[in-house]
C-alpha cells in the first residue's frame, strides 16, 4: 500500500487541498485574506486559496510526525527569518492563530483528534484521506512511468 510519504509532497498537498475545498467545515475566516502567516512576512499570501494549502500541509505534517503535535511545534515549523534591514536576520515563529483555526476546522471535519495535554494527531479518517490520495497520485505517476507500477501492489 502506498503511503502519503512515498509520493511527492507538492502533488499530495495540492490534491488534498482540492479535496478540503469541498468540505463545508473548512473555510477561511474573513480576516484570512488580510492576515500575514507570520511576523517575518511583509505581505499576506497572494494565493486566495492559501488556507486550504496550509490545512493540507498541516495534515501531512501530522501524518509524518505520527505522535501528537502541539501548536507551538507547528508555529516553529512554519516560521522563518525576519529581515531586519542592515541588522542580522533572526528566526520568528509562524502565526499561531492561523494554525489554531485550521486545526479546529480539521477537528470539526473529523480529520484530526485532540489528545488532552499532548496535542493533536490524525484521526483514522484523516489518515485514510491522505493514503487514498497518495494512492491516486501514485497510480497517475505509474501510468507515466511503468517502473513505479511495482509500488501499487
Beta strands, then each sheet from edge to edge (+ up, - down):
strand 1: 80-82
strand 2: 90-92
strand 3: 112-115
strand 4: 119-122
sheet 1: 1+ 2-
sheet 2: 3+ 4-
end
